[in-house]
Amino acid sequence: MEPLPSLKPLLAVLVSLGVVPILMSSRSANVREAWTFGAAGLKFLLVLAMLPTVLEGRELVCTLAEVLPGVAFRLRVDALGMLFALVASSLWIITSAYSIGYMRGLQEHGQTRYFCFFALALSATIGAAFSANLFTLYLFYEMLSFATYPLVTHHQDAEARRSGRKYLLYIVGSSIGLVLPAMIFSYHLSGTLEFTSQGFLPRAGSPVLLGVLLFMFLFGFAKAAVMPLHAWLPAAMVAPTPVSALLHAVAVVKVGVFCILRVLTGVFGLDLLASFHLGAAVACVAAFTIIVASLIALTQNELKRLLAFSTIGQLSYIVLGAALLSPKALVGGMVHIAMHAFGKITLFFCAGAIYVATRKKYLSDLVGIGKRMPVTMAAFFVGALSVIGLPPTGGFLSKWYLVLGTLQAHQWPMLLVILSSSLLNAAYFFPIVYRAFFFQGDQSLSDNTTQEAPLWCLVPLIITAVCTILFFFYPFPFLRLAELAGL
């Protein structure tokens, strides 16, 4: 079926590039944030407007320029891209509201700069979601790297600058050093960079060469935080919590695993991966990352660092889903993009709300906090259930498909990895909730006075926690989009 020409993908990318009104409104916080909400709402509506067409099995395409034969700057909206765009655009609205409560509550400096680069980052994220080929995807990937650097270094102190250097070294260094040459060589082999359902690399290629290319892509897209190229993610936790929440639990890291999904399915193709047993090699790397990251999370005392290592492990579930090369596992990996996003952003929102209300960030200081912040810690419990993969949360659904996928692929060791990592997830999350509600800690935290964070912080985390539960009962359209993308 021929793709439908449309300007909607371009408009969805461009709407948040209009940072000029935000800059011009720097003296009026209310006006500035009204522009932010307007851009976020319009972006989400544009994405929603394309959803019915994609659910019908059609694609939308917008070609901007032909750079070389077989290399175009082109946008295309398909099922996988729509799934990712729905997650990112909807959570931008919620995170914009949360940012108001967090940034104002802490009286952060540079709020106009913060909202401008936030908007640029979301444009790059939607551009990556709607990229029709490897060339366009690479451009938006790099745009996202540079747009998020000022957000990571927002505090502008020595620690922020040090973390920013590490962020650029890992993210930009790996993409230029590994992805760019891999992309050039892929074009040399095939004469095109356009994603196709069966991949565009020739089937007669050398297994060794294809294996090298695959791992150049796997480690080059370092935003996926596959070990050993993961150290940038805990370092980036120096950023304000809204940045950690959306960009380091949703946009940045999800762009990384999204790129790997595109490479596995649209560059190599599942048949080619299976014929040379390359999927098993990728699955082993993902499994190693899942287990080791979970073990490291067990040792953390700072809440945001614990969440960072948890994210590293959870991202590799998505990679594992594709690497297993079975339909159920692929659907599970794709659905996990959405389910993990809502669960993990809830946890980050809770971490930020705790800091705004109490200025505490270490687990040892949070004993008894459930009595002071019951709503926040109840939402934290819901987010934790989703990340662990327990009902009634959406995370159970994606992990259920991943488990079925391991059985479908006859990969018993990977089934053990998924089940063991879920137990490790429970081992570092449940004690936090238990000590928060049932232990007597700091009297200022465990007295009977309820003192939640400001409503601008509290309402968004309630919304994402409720969505996490709703997706268990109503996973549409994420499940349907994943099924369409896996066909």
N, C-alpha and C positions, 0 to 999 in steps of 0.2 A: 504494500500500500504506500503510495507516494506521500512524503511529508507535506504538510500544509505550510506555505510561506506565511510568515506573520512577524509583526514588529513587537508583539507582546514580550518575547524573551528579552529583547534589547531594552524595552522600557522597564522591565522588572530589574534589570541590572543598573540602569541609569538613574532610577528614581532616588536612590540614596547617595548618588554622586553629587547631588545638588547641595553641597555643604555651605555654599555661599550664604543662604538665609540663616544658617546656624551661626556662622561667623559674624554676620551683621547684627545678630541679636545677642551678642555677648554681654551687653550691659543689662539685659532683661532675661533673667533665668527662666521665667515662665514662658516668654515668647520663644526663647531658644528651644525649650523642651517641647513646646507645642509643635514647632517645625519637625522635631525628631519624631514625635508621635505621628504626625501627618505623613512623613516619608515612610515610616514603618508600616502604618496602616495601608497606604497605597501599594506598597510592595507586596504585602500579604494578599490584598485583593487582586492584584495582577496575577499572582501565582495561582490563586483560587480560580480565576477566570479561565486558566489553561487546563485545569484539572479534568473537567468533563471530557475534553478532547482526548487526553491521554488515557483516561479510563476506558474509552472506546477502542483503544488500541492504535490510535493515530499519533503522529509526531508533528511538532511545530518546528520550523527551521527559519533562521534568519542569517543570510550570508552577508558579511560586511566587506570583505576584501579577499581576493585571491592572491596570496603572497608568492607561491610557487606552484607548479603543477602538482596537484595532490595535497597541497598545503594551503588551507584557507583559514581566515579568521571568521569562524562560523559558530553560531549558537544553535543548539537543537534540544528540544524538550522531549525527553522520553520518560519511561516509568521510573527508572532509577534516579534520574535527575530531579524529577518531580517529587519523589519521596524526600530527598535531601532538602530541596528548596522549601517544601512545606514545613519541615522541622525548623530550619534556620529562620525563615521569615516570620513564623508564628512566635518563636521564642525571642526574636528581636523586640517585639512589642512588649512582652512581659519583662524582659531585662531592662528595657528603657525605663519602665516604671520603677523597677527595683533600683536602678542607678540613681534616680532622684532621691530616694530615701537614704541610700548608702552615701552618696557623694555629699549631700547636704547634711546628713547626720554627723559625718566626720569633718565637715567644713573643708573638704579637699580643695586644693588649688587646681588651676588649669582645667576647670570643668568644661569650658567651651572647646578646648583642644581635644579633650577626652571624647565628647560627643561627636566631633567632626571625624576623628579617626575611627570611631566606632562605626559610623555610617559608611566610610570608605571600606572598612573590613567586610561589612555585610554585602556591599556591591561585589567585591571580589569573590565572596562565598557563593552568591547566586550565579555569578559568571562561571565559576568552576562547576557548579551543579549543571548548568545548561551548556557546557562546552561540547561541541560536536566532534572534536578531534584532539589529539595529543598536543598539538601546537597551541591551540586556544587554552586548553587546560593548564599548560605550563605557564602561559602569560598571566592568567588569573592567580595561579598558585604563588608566583613571585610577587604579584601585586598585594596579595594577602600578607605575605611575609613582611613587606616594608610598611604596610598600613598598620600592622599590629605591633611593630617595634616601639613606637611612641607610647602605646598602651602598656606594654610590659615595663618600660622605663618611666612610668608616669611619676613616681615619687622622686626621681632625679637625685637620689642619694647614691652613695658608693655601691651599696648592695644592688640597687636597681641598674646602675650602669654595668656592673659586673655581670649580672644576669642577662642584660640586653646583649652584651658581647657574646655570651655563650649561646643565646637564642639565635643570633644571626649566623654565628659560626656553624652551628648544627643545621639550621634550616636552609639558609642560603648556600652555605658551603657544600652541603650534600646535593642540593638540586643542581647547582652549576657543575660540580665535579662528577656527578653520577647520572642524574636524569638527562641533562642536556646532551652529553655524548651518546647515551643510550637511545635518545630520541633521534639523533642524527643518523646513527647506524641503523635504526629501525627503518628510517626513510630510505636509506641506501639499499636495504634488503628488499623493500616492498614497493617503493615509489609512491607511497601515500602514508598519511597519518590519521585517516578517518576511522573512527571506531565503527566496527561492524559486529553483528551478533555472534559471528564465529571467529573474530579476530582477523587482523590483516597481515600478520607475519606469514611467510611462506611455510608450508608444511614440510618442505624438503630441506629445511635448514639443519645445521649441525646441532646435535643435542647439547654439546658443550657450550657452543656460542649462544644458543638460546637460553641456557641456564645462567650464563654470565649476565646476559641482558636482563633476565628476570630479576636477578638479585641486585643489579644496579638500580632498577626501578624500585624494588622493595625497600632498599636502604636509602635510596636517593630521596624518596618522598618521606623525609624524616619527621614530618608532622604526624605521621602515624605512630611515632614513638616505639617502633619495634626495636627491641634490644639488639645491639648495644647502643644504638643512636637514640637514646631516651632521656639523657640527662638534662636536656633543655627544659623538659616539662616541669619537673620539681623546681628548677631554678626560676621558671617564669611565674611561680606562685607569689613572687614579690609584688605582682600587679594588684590593683584594687580587685576586690572580690567579684564585682560584676564582670570584669575582664576574665578572671579565672572561670567564672560560671559559663558565660556564653562562648568566649573565644577558646578557652582551654578545656571546656567540657563538651562543646558543641561544634563551633565553627572551625577553628584552626585544626584541632585533632581529627574532626570528622572529615575535613577536606583531605587530610592525609590518607585515611583509610578509604575514602571515596576514590581517590586517585588510584590506590592499589586495586580496588574493585574494578575500576575502568581498565586498568592494565591487564588484569587477569582475564576479564570477560571480553573486552573490546579490542585489545592489542594481540594477546596470545590466543584467547579462546579456550574453552574448557576441554575440547577434544584434543587440541595440540598439547595442552598441559598433561592430559591423561596419557597420551601416546608416549611421551618422554618421561613420565613419572615425576614431573616437576612439581605437581601439586603436593606430593608427599613431603618434599623438601621444604616448601613454604609452610606447610602445616607444622612441621617440627620446630621451625623458628618461632611460629606463633605460639605453640604450646609451651616452649621454653619461656617466652615472655610472660605468658599468662601466669605460670606457676611462680617464677622468680619475683615478678612484680607483686604478687599477692603475699609472698613471704616477707618481702621488704616492707610492705604496708603494715604488717603485724608489729614491726619494730618502731613505728613512728609515734611521736608524742604530739607533734603539731598537727592540728586537724586538717589544714589545707594540704600539707605534704602527704598525709595519709590518703586524702582524696586524689591527689596527683598520681600516686603509685597505683591506686585502685583503677584510675582511668587508663593507665598504661596497660594493665592487664585486660581491662574490658575492651579496649580497642582491638586487641589481638583476637578476641572472639569473632569480630567481623572478618578479619583476615582469614581466620581458621575456617569460617563458614564457606568462603569462596574456595579455599585451598582443598577442602574435602571433595569438591567436584561432584557433589550429589545435589539434586534439586531441592530437597528439604533443607540441607545445610545452607545452601545459597540463599534461600528465602529467610532462614533464621538469621544469617549474618546481615542481610539488608534490613530486616525489621529491627534488628538490634541497634541500628543507627538511630532510629526514633525512640525506642524504649529506653535505651541507655541515656539518651540526651535528656529526656524529661526526668528520669530518676536522678541522674548525677547533677543536673542543674538545681534540682530541689535541695540536694545535699550542700552544694556550694552556697545557695541562697541562705540556708540555715546557718552555715559557718559565718557568713557575713553579718547576718542578723545578730548572732551571738556577740560578734566583735563590736558591732555598733552599740548594743545595749550594755555590754559588760567590759569591753576592751580585753577580753580573754580569748586566747587562741590555742592554748595547749590542753590536751585531753586531761592531764592531771589537775587542771584548774576547773574542770567542768563537772565535777562530782556534785550531784544535787541540783544541777541547773534546771532539770525538768520541772521542779516545783515553782521556779521563778518564770520560766518561759515554756509553759506546757504546750502551747500551740506550735511553736517552733520545733520543739523536740518530737512532737507527734508527727509533724511533717518529715522530720529527719528519719523517723522510724519507717515511714512509708517509702521514702527514697531509698533507704537501706534495703528494704524488702525487695524492691525492684532490681537493684544492682546485684543482690544475692541470687535473685531469680525465683522468688516465692510468690504464690498467689496471696491476695487478689491484686497483683500489680502487672503492668505490661511486661516487665522484665522476665516474668515466668513464661510468657508466650514465646519470646524470641529464643530463650534457652531451651524451651521444649522442642522447637523446630531444629535447633542445633543438635540436641540429643538424638532426635529422629534421624537427622542427617548423618551422624556418626554410624548409626545402625544401618542406614541405607548404603553407606560406603564401606561397611564392614571394618570400620576403624575403631576397634575396641580400646586401644591405648588412648585415643583422643576422647572417647567417652569417659574414661577414667580421669583425664585432664580436666574436662568440664565439671564433673562431679566433685573432684578434689578441690578445684579452685572455688567452687561455690561454698564448700565447707570453710575454706580459708576466708572468703568474704564474710561469712557469718561470724568467724572467730574474731575479726577486727571491728565489725560494726555492732554486734549485739551487746558486747560489754559497755560500749559508749552509752547506749540507750538504757541499759540496766542500771549503770551507776548514776545516770542522770536522774532517774525517777525513784530509785529504791535505796540509794546510799545517802548518808548525811555527810555533806562536805562543808565548803565555805559557808558560814552562816549567812553571808550577804546574798548567796545564791539559793540556799535551800530554805529560807524562811517562807512564810505563807504569802508574801507580797508578790503579786503577779506584775512583772514589768517586761513586757515584750518590746521588740524593736518598733520604730515608727511604722505606721500603716503602709507607707510606700515600700517598706521592706517586707512587711508581714503578708500583705495580700498576694503579691506575686508567688511567694513560696506555697501559700495555700492553694493557689490556682494550679501550679505545676504538680503538687501532690495529688490533688483531685484528678487531674488529667492522667496521672500515672495509674490510678485505680480504674478510671473509666476505660483506658485502653485495654485493660484485661477483659472487659465485657464487650467493648466495641472497638476492635482493632482496625476497622475500616477507616480511612482508605489505605493505611500503611501496608496492611497485609495484602490487599489486592494489588497495589503497585509493585510490591516485591514479587508477587506471583507472576505479574506481567513481565517484569524485568528478567525473571529467571527462565522464561519460555525460550 
